[in-house]
Amino acid sequence: MKMKREDVRNVAIIAHVDHGKTTLVDALLRQSGIFRENQEVVDRVMDSNDIERERGITILSKNTAVNYNGTKINIIDTPGHADFGGEVERVLKMVNGVILVVDAYEGVMPQTKFVLRKALELGLSVVTCINKIDRPEARPDEVEEEVLELLMDLDATEEQLDCPFLYASAKSGFAKKSLEDPENDMSPLFQTIIDHIPAPEGDPDASTQLLISTIDYNEYVGRIGVGKVENGVIRVNQDCVIVNHHDPDKFRKVKVGKLYEYEGLNKAEVTEAGIGAIVAISGISDIHIGDTLCTADHPEAIPFQKISEPTIAMNFMVNDSPLAGQEGKYITSRHIRERLFRELNTDVSLRVEETESPDCFKVSGRGELHLSVLIENMRREGFEFAVSKAEVLYQYDERNTKLEPMEIAFVDVPEEFTGAVIQKLTSRKGELQGMSPANGAYTRLEFSIPARGLIGYRGEFMTDTKGNGILNTSFDGYAPYKGDLYYRKTGSLIAYESGESITYGLYNAQERGTLFIGAGVKVYAGMVVGQNPKAEDIEINICKTKKLTNTRSSGADDALKLTTPKEMSLEQCLDFIDTDELLEITPVSLRIRKKVLDPTMRKRSVIKKTQ
């Protein structure tokens, strides 16, 4: 018989990027007495990964738990970025309700719509928290209207439409039920969670049933399955079987090694857990997302939506440039292979395939950001490798029509830049679907555009809008191929010989375009050292020194003025490289190079292509 477990609430925090989810979890943790009085706690304590902290984004969903007046509240902090949408879809299976966080100035954004749609489809209760109300330009009343309109657009039920609204400043650590209330603490939000989010329910006397929704990984114990106990009780050393809704033949006997529940930021070991508990299980080596743990006498898999397929791929390969092996710690194909396959333990939206060459691996993901985060992580760990231009993954229907992934792009730009943005996106096969006024002097444009049309566009977009534009995308299924696209209108300046860059050579070269390097940098023939504004590649000799004569002194070089080279970030480099180029990545340097370094061979390969 099903019963509710009143002393537990399971809730996920969902929002668009940078609307304050992780900061809100911080405030809830601080005020629930998790930390000691004198304990030093960093901001955004849930973003444990360095890249998450630097970029201010959440990449992996995180679990935590707080106690409030005798009720245990399990909180899951989810990513807000479209590339990590697969994470959000899965963790929503563990909860009974969501806290929708919306910025009091920016209002409803594209990703708000995406995550909220998923929550409503699963029939979850919603608590809306309008955050950052202490911003000078906050407009909480209008934002509340926007959220209600969105709920109606997404066909919310009467009950979901009747969701409570709270007004908060996660940074200042307060929430209140109406704008006139005093700004005290987070207790109104705690109380609303307990009153409004349903308690988990299940049958405590039935056979054990637990769906694995996320996978954690630890060097010492290996894979850790995280999920919610749907029915029965799960115990340490219990004999179970693993079944899977999408794989009817799966039936594997396993034993529960260790069992943990979440307490604050830590995992506490327990001997058993009942219905509604969110637990982590170690000791089962080959456990996957979507697996159901049950007893052998009642093996029933819990339905689970399939993980979204990757839409974009790039090749990761051993670095074979003349400067290879000088800066990295892990440089062999064995190192790279092991690291990529280890990533599959925690990132289920990633695919890694071996290719005909033992030195090259095809890595597919949900978007450029998804793959660039992996590249940055590997780089920091001491890996040295090269990657190719990102390419989209095509599909074919039963009539053998070529289909490509499409994106809906939402662009918020000041009015004076709309012309430039429309022209650029249209040239990249984008179709303008709608245009409406957004906050203040901004205009919101909505485009349907092939995913490949957005590859390499973000850098250009920031330049075109002078850093004032906001670009958000969400996946919109597959559609027939829209025709060929030319990514880059500019060419490359290519080093003609190996050596060290000299001021004199660079001085002559800078008239040809924008340089990426300064003097005294090691270069090799075939390395890209700058950008030519015209569409052709030019070879230049930047290692050239001035010939000395009796009347010319070597010191005359010092008078030559060099323009500051353009330093590019990892994302900008990935955006810049063309299909015949590679990006060489080491812990110290990022170098762009031609795939074929020899100039004669390069010309031959171009002639072959055009024939």
C-alpha positions in Angstrom: 0.0 0.0 0.0 1.3 3.4 -1.0 2.0 5.9 1.8 3.6 9.3 2.0 6.9 10.0 3.9 6.2 13.3 5.6 9.7 13.9 7.0 11.3 14.2 3.6 11.0 16.6 0.7 12.9 16.2 -2.6 13.3 19.3 -4.7 15.4 20.5 -7.7 16.4 24.1 -8.3 16.0 25.0 -12.0 16.8 28.2 -13.8 18.4 29.9 -16.7 22.2 30.4 -16.6 23.3 33.0 -14.0 19.9 33.6 -12.4 21.3 32.6 -9.0 20.5 28.9 -8.4 23.9 28.0 -6.9 24.0 31.2 -4.7 20.4 30.4 -3.5 21.6 26.9 -2.4 24.5 28.6 -0.6 22.0 30.7 1.4 19.9 27.7 2.3 23.0 25.7 3.4 24.3 28.6 5.5 21.0 29.2 7.3 20.3 25.5 8.0 23.2 25.3 10.4 25.3 23.0 8.2 28.5 25.0 8.7 30.2 25.6 12.0 30.1 29.2 13.3 33.8 29.8 12.5 33.9 27.7 9.3 35.2 29.5 6.3 33.0 28.8 3.3 33.6 29.9 -0.3 30.8 31.5 -2.3 28.9 29.1 -4.7 30.1 26.2 -2.6 28.2 23.7 -4.8 30.4 24.6 -7.9 33.2 22.3 -6.9 35.0 22.2 -10.2 37.5 25.0 -11.0 36.0 25.7 -14.4 32.5 26.0 -12.8 33.9 28.5 -10.3 35.7 30.6 -12.9 32.9 30.7 -15.5 30.1 31.0 -12.9 28.2 28.1 -14.5 27.1 24.8 -13.1 28.1 21.9 -15.3 27.2 18.8 -13.3 24.1 18.5 -11.1 25.0 18.4 -7.4 23.1 16.8 -4.4 22.9 18.3 -1.0 20.5 18.0 2.0 19.4 20.3 4.8 17.2 19.8 7.9 14.5 22.3 8.7 12.2 21.8 11.7 12.6 18.0 11.6 12.1 17.7 7.9 15.0 16.6 5.6 15.0 18.6 2.4 17.1 17.0 -0.4 18.1 19.7 -2.8 19.6 19.2 -6.3 21.3 22.1 -8.0 21.0 21.7 -11.7 22.9 23.2 -14.7 21.3 26.1 -16.5 23.1 25.8 -19.8 21.5 24.2 -22.8 24.6 22.0 -23.5 24.0 20.3 -20.1 20.2 20.0 -20.5 20.6 16.2 -20.4 21.6 16.5 -16.7 18.4 18.4 -15.9 16.0 16.0 -17.6 17.4 13.1 -15.6 17.5 14.5 -12.1 13.9 15.7 -12.3 13.0 12.0 -12.0 14.2 12.0 -8.4 12.2 15.0 -7.1 8.5 15.8 -6.4 8.8 19.5 -7.1 11.0 22.3 -8.4 12.1 25.8 -7.3 12.1 27.9 -10.4 14.5 30.7 -10.0 14.0 33.8 -12.2 16.1 36.9 -12.3 14.1 40.0 -11.2 15.6 42.0 -14.1 16.2 39.6 -17.0 12.9 37.8 -16.4 11.9 34.6 -18.3 14.8 33.4 -20.6 14.9 30.6 -23.1 16.5 28.1 -20.8 13.8 28.9 -18.1 11.3 27.7 -20.7 13.2 24.5 -21.5 13.7 23.4 -17.9 10.2 24.4 -16.8 8.6 22.5 -19.7 10.4 19.3 -18.6 9.2 19.8 -15.0 5.6 20.4 -16.0 5.6 17.3 -18.3 6.6 15.2 -15.3 3.7 16.7 -13.3 6.0 18.3 -10.7 4.8 21.1 -8.3 6.4 24.4 -8.9 7.6 27.1 -6.4 8.7 30.3 -8.2 11.4 32.4 -6.6 12.0 35.8 -8.1 15.7 36.4 -7.2 17.9 39.5 -7.2 15.1 41.8 -6.1 17.7 44.1 -4.6 19.1 44.9 -8.1 18.5 48.6 -8.9 16.7 47.8 -12.1 14.6 44.9 -10.7 11.0 44.7 -12.0 9.5 41.8 -9.9 5.8 42.5 -10.7 6.4 42.3 -14.5 8.6 39.2 -14.1 5.7 37.5 -12.1 3.4 38.2 -15.1 6.0 36.8 -17.5 6.2 33.5 -15.4 2.4 33.2 -15.3 2.2 33.7 -19.1 4.9 31.1 -19.6 3.0 28.6 -17.4 -0.1 29.2 -19.6 1.9 28.8 -22.8 3.3 25.5 -21.5 -0.2 24.2 -20.7 0.3 24.0 -17.0 -2.5 22.4 -14.9 -4.7 24.5 -12.6 -2.7 23.3 -9.7 0.6 24.2 -11.3 -0.7 27.6 -12.3 -1.6 28.3 -8.7 2.1 28.1 -7.7 3.4 30.3 -4.8 5.7 33.2 -5.6 8.5 34.3 -3.4 10.8 37.3 -3.7 14.4 36.8 -2.7 18.0 38.0 -2.7 20.1 34.9 -2.5 23.2 37.0 -2.1 21.8 38.9 0.9 20.3 35.7 2.2 16.6 36.6 2.5 13.3 35.5 1.0 9.8 36.9 1.5 6.2 36.1 0.5 5.3 39.6 -0.5 7.4 42.6 -1.5 6.2 44.5 1.6 7.4 41.9 4.1 10.6 42.6 6.1 13.9 41.2 4.8 14.9 38.6 7.5 16.1 35.2 6.3 15.3 32.2 4.2 12.7 30.7 6.4 9.7 31.7 4.2 11.3 29.6 1.4 12.0 26.7 3.7 8.4 26.8 4.9 7.0 27.1 1.4 8.9 24.0 0.3 7.5 22.0 3.2 3.9 23.3 2.6 3.8 23.2 -1.2 6.2 20.4 -2.4 4.5 17.0 -2.0 6.1 14.4 0.3 7.5 11.4 -1.7 5.3 8.4 -1.7 5.9 4.7 -2.2 5.1 1.3 -0.8 7.5 0.5 2.2 6.4 -3.1 2.3 6.9 -3.8 -1.4 10.0 -5.2 -3.1 13.0 -2.9 -3.4 12.9 -0.6 -6.4 15.4 2.2 -7.1 16.1 4.1 -10.3 19.6 5.4 -11.0 19.3 9.0 -12.2 22.9 10.2 -12.0 26.4 8.7 -11.8 29.2 10.0 -9.6 32.8 8.8 -9.8 35.5 8.4 -7.3 39.1 7.2 -7.9 38.9 4.9 -4.8 35.5 3.2 -5.1 34.8 3.7 -8.8 31.3 4.4 -10.1 28.6 5.6 -7.6 25.0 5.3 -8.5 22.7 8.1 -7.2 18.9 7.6 -7.2 15.7 7.7 -5.2 14.2 4.7 -3.4 10.8 4.4 -5.1 9.5 1.3 -3.2 10.6 -0.9 -0.3 13.9 -0.6 1.6 17.4 -0.8 0.4 20.1 -2.3 2.7 23.9 -2.7 2.7 25.0 -6.1 1.5 21.6 -6.7 0.0 21.4 -9.0 -3.1 19.8 -7.2 -6.0 19.4 -7.4 -9.7 19.9 -4.7 -12.3 17.2 -4.3 -15.0 16.7 -1.5 -17.6 13.6 -0.1 -19.3 15.3 0.4 -22.6 17.2 -2.9 -22.5 14.8 -5.7 -21.8 17.5 -8.4 -21.9 19.5 -6.8 -19.1 19.4 -8.9 -15.9 22.5 -8.8 -13.7 22.9 -10.0 -10.1 24.8 -7.5 -7.9 25.4 -6.8 -4.2 25.0 -3.3 -2.6 28.5 -2.4 -1.2 28.0 0.8 0.7 25.0 3.1 1.1 25.1 6.9 1.7 22.6 9.6 2.3 23.4 13.3 1.8 24.0 15.5 4.8 24.9 19.1 3.8 27.8 18.8 1.4 28.9 15.4 2.6 27.7 11.9 2.2 26.9 10.0 5.5 27.1 6.2 5.5 23.9 4.5 6.4 22.9 0.8 6.7 19.5 1.1 5.1 17.2 3.7 3.4 13.4 3.8 2.9 11.0 5.3 0.4 11.7 8.8 -0.8 15.4 8.8 0.3 18.0 10.0 -2.2 20.9 7.7 -1.8 24.3 7.0 -3.3 25.4 3.4 -3.8 29.0 2.2 -4.3 30.3 -1.3 -4.9 28.5 -2.0 -8.2 31.1 -1.6 -10.9 29.1 -1.5 -14.1 26.1 0.6 -13.0 24.5 3.1 -15.6 22.0 5.9 -15.7 18.5 4.4 -16.3 19.2 1.1 -14.5 16.7 0.0 -11.9 17.9 -1.9 -8.8 15.3 -4.5 -7.7 15.0 -7.8 -5.9 15.3 -11.0 -7.9 11.8 -12.1 -7.1 10.2 -8.9 -8.5 12.4 -7.5 -11.3 10.4 -4.5 -12.6 12.2 -1.7 -14.5 11.1 1.9 -13.9 10.4 3.8 -17.2 13.0 6.4 -18.0 13.4 8.8 -20.9 16.3 8.2 -23.2 19.4 10.4 -22.9 19.5 13.1 -25.6 21.8 12.2 -28.4 24.9 14.3 -29.2 24.7 16.7 -32.1 28.3 17.8 -32.5 31.6 15.9 -32.8 35.4 16.7 -33.0 38.5 14.5 -33.3 40.9 14.4 -30.4 44.3 13.2 -31.6 47.9 12.8 -30.5 49.9 16.0 -31.0 52.4 15.4 -33.9 53.7 19.0 -34.4 57.4 19.8 -34.3 57.0 21.2 -30.8 55.1 18.1 -29.5 55.9 16.6 -26.1 57.7 19.7 -24.7 55.0 21.1 -22.5 52.6 18.2 -21.6 52.8 15.5 -19.1 50.4 13.0 -20.8 51.0 12.9 -24.5 50.5 9.3 -25.8 47.4 7.8 -27.4 47.1 5.4 -24.5 46.9 8.4 -22.0 44.4 10.2 -24.2 42.3 7.1 -24.7 42.2 6.2 -21.0 41.2 9.8 -20.0 38.4 10.0 -22.6 36.9 6.7 -21.6 37.1 7.7 -18.0 35.0 10.8 -18.7 32.2 8.4 -19.9 31.9 7.3 -16.2 30.2 10.6 -15.3 29.2 12.3 -18.5 26.4 10.4 -20.1 25.7 12.8 -23.0 29.3 12.2 -24.3 30.2 9.5 -26.9 33.8 8.4 -27.6 34.6 6.2 -30.6 37.8 4.8 -31.8 38.7 5.6 -35.4 40.8 3.7 -38.1 43.9 5.5 -36.7 45.0 4.4 -33.2 46.1 8.0 -32.5 42.7 9.6 -33.2 39.3 9.4 -31.3 36.0 10.8 -32.4 34.3 12.6 -29.4 30.7 13.7 -29.7 28.8 16.0 -27.3 25.8 18.3 -26.9 27.5 21.5 -28.1 30.7 23.5 -28.3 30.6 24.5 -24.6 30.1 20.8 -23.6 33.3 19.8 -25.5 35.3 22.9 -24.6 34.8 22.2 -20.9 36.2 18.6 -21.4 39.2 20.1 -23.3 39.9 22.6 -20.6 39.7 20.0 -17.9 42.2 17.7 -19.7 44.5 20.6 -20.4 44.7 21.5 -16.7 45.4 17.9 -15.8 48.6 18.0 -17.9 47.4 16.5 -21.2 48.8 17.5 -24.6 46.8 16.8 -27.7 45.3 18.3 -30.8 41.6 18.7 -31.8 39.9 19.3 -35.2 37.1 21.8 -36.1 33.7 20.8 -34.5 31.3 19.3 -37.0 27.6 18.5 -36.7 26.3 14.9 -36.7 23.8 14.2 -39.5 21.0 11.7 -39.6 19.2 10.1 -42.5 15.4 9.2 -42.6 13.8 6.2 -44.3 13.9 8.0 -47.7 17.6 8.6 -47.2 17.1 12.4 -46.9 20.0 14.1 -45.0 18.8 15.6 -41.8 20.8 18.0 -39.6 20.3 19.2 -36.0 18.5 22.5 -35.7 18.6 25.1 -32.9 16.3 27.8 -31.8 18.5 30.9 -31.1 17.2 33.7 -28.9 19.1 36.9 -29.3 18.7 39.9 -27.0 20.5 42.9 -28.5 20.4 46.7 -28.3 18.3 48.1 -31.2 21.3 49.5 -33.2 22.9 46.1 -33.6 19.8 44.2 -34.8 20.6 44.8 -38.5 24.2 43.3 -38.2 22.9 40.3 -36.2 20.1 39.5 -38.7 22.4 39.8 -41.6 25.0 37.5 -40.1 22.6 34.8 -38.9 20.7 34.9 -42.2 24.0 34.3 -44.1 24.5 31.3 -41.8 21.1 29.7 -43.0 19.2 31.2 -40.1 15.5 32.1 -40.5 14.0 34.9 -38.4 10.9 33.6 -36.6 10.0 36.5 -34.5 11.1 40.0 -33.3 9.8 41.7 -30.1 10.9 44.3 -27.6 12.7 42.9 -24.6 13.9 44.7 -21.4 14.6 48.4 -21.8 16.2 49.3 -25.2 16.8 45.7 -26.1 15.1 43.8 -29.0 14.6 40.0 -28.8 15.1 38.1 -32.1 14.1 34.4 -32.5 15.9 32.4 -35.2 15.6 28.8 -36.4 19.1 27.9 -37.5 21.2 24.8 -38.2 23.5 23.9 -35.3 26.5 24.2 -37.7 25.5 27.8 -38.5 26.3 28.7 -34.8 29.7 27.0 -34.8 32.3 29.8 -34.6 29.6 32.5 -34.3 29.7 33.5 -30.6 33.0 35.4 -30.9 31.8 37.3 -34.0 28.5 38.0 -32.1 30.3 39.6 -29.2 32.3 41.8 -31.6 29.2 42.8 -33.6 27.2 43.8 -30.5 30.2 45.4 -28.7 29.8 42.9 -25.9 26.2 44.0 -25.2 24.3 41.1 -26.8 23.0 37.9 -25.1 22.7 34.7 -27.2 20.9 31.6 -26.0 20.1 28.4 -27.9 18.1 25.3 -27.4 18.0 22.1 -29.4 15.0 21.9 -31.8 15.1 18.5 -33.4 16.3 17.5 -36.9 15.3 19.0 -40.2 16.3 18.5 -43.9 19.8 19.7 -44.8 19.8 23.5 -45.5 22.7 23.6 -48.0 26.4 24.3 -47.8 27.9 26.9 -45.5 31.2 28.7 -45.5 32.4 29.2 -42.0 35.1 31.8 -42.4 35.5 34.8 -44.6 39.1 35.4 -43.5 42.3 33.5 -44.3 45.3 32.6 -42.1 48.8 34.0 -41.9 51.1 30.9 -41.9 54.7 30.7 -40.6 57.0 29.9 -43.5 59.8 28.3 -41.5 60.6 27.0 -38.0 62.5 29.0 -35.5 61.8 31.9 -33.1 59.7 35.0 -34.1 61.8 38.1 -34.6 60.6 41.7 -34.2 61.8 42.6 -37.8 59.9 39.7 -39.3 56.7 40.4 -37.3 56.9 44.1 -38.2 56.7 43.3 -41.9 54.0 40.7 -41.3 51.6 42.9 -39.3 50.8 44.9 -42.4 49.2 41.7 -43.8 46.7 41.2 -41.0 46.2 40.6 -37.2 49.0 38.7 -35.5 48.4 36.1 -32.7 52.0 36.1 -31.4 54.6 38.5 -30.3 58.4 38.4 -30.5 60.5 35.5 -29.1 57.9 32.8 -29.6 58.8 29.4 -30.9 57.1 28.7 -34.2 57.2 26.0 -36.9 56.4 25.8 -40.6 52.7 25.4 -41.1 51.7 27.1 -37.8 49.0 29.8 -38.0 50.4 33.0 -36.5 47.7 35.5 -37.5 44.5 36.3 -39.5 44.4 37.7 -43.0 41.4 40.0 -43.5 41.1 38.5 -47.1 39.8 35.0 -47.7 43.2 33.6 -48.7 46.0 32.0 -46.7 49.4 33.8 -46.9 52.8 32.4 -45.9 55.0 34.8 -44.1 58.5 34.6 -42.7 58.4 35.9 -39.2 61.9 34.5 -38.3 63.5 36.8 -40.8 66.3 39.0 -39.4 67.6 42.3 -40.9 70.9 42.0 -42.7 73.5 44.0 -41.0 75.9 46.4 -42.9 78.7 48.7 -41.8 76.3 51.6 -41.5 73.4 49.8 -39.9 73.6 48.8 -36.3 71.7 45.8 -34.9 70.1 48.1 -32.3 68.0 49.9 -35.0 65.5 47.0 -34.6 64.5 48.4 -31.2 62.8 51.4 -32.9 60.3 49.1 -34.7 56.8 49.4 -33.1 54.7 46.2 -33.0 51.0 46.2 -32.5 49.8 44.1 -29.5 49.1 40.5 -30.7 45.5 39.3 -30.4 45.4 36.7 -27.5 42.7 34.1 -28.0 40.9 32.0 -25.4 40.2 28.3 -25.9 36.7 29.0 -27.2 37.9 31.7 -29.6 40.5 29.3 -31.0 37.9 26.5 -31.5 35.7 29.1 -33.2 38.5 30.3 -35.4 40.0 27.1 -36.8 38.8 26.0 -40.2 38.2 22.4 -41.5 41.8 22.1 -42.8 43.3 23.3 -39.4 43.9 21.8 -36.0 44.2 23.3 -32.5 47.3 22.1 -30.6 46.5 22.1 -26.9 49.1 21.9 -24.1 49.0 22.9 -20.4 50.9 26.0 -21.4 50.0 27.0 -25.0 47.2 27.0 -27.6 48.6 26.9 -31.1 46.6 26.8 -34.3 48.2 24.9 -37.2 47.4 23.5 -40.6 46.6 19.8 -40.8 49.3 19.5 -43.5 52.4 21.3 -42.4 54.4 21.1 -45.6 53.5 23.9 -48.0 53.9 21.9 -51.2 51.8 19.0 -49.9 49.2 21.5 -48.7 48.9 23.0 -52.2 48.5 19.6 -53.7 45.7 18.6 -51.3 43.8 21.8 -52.1 44.2 21.1 -55.9 42.9 17.5 -55.3 39.8 18.8 -53.4 38.9 21.2 -56.2 39.2 18.7 -59.0 
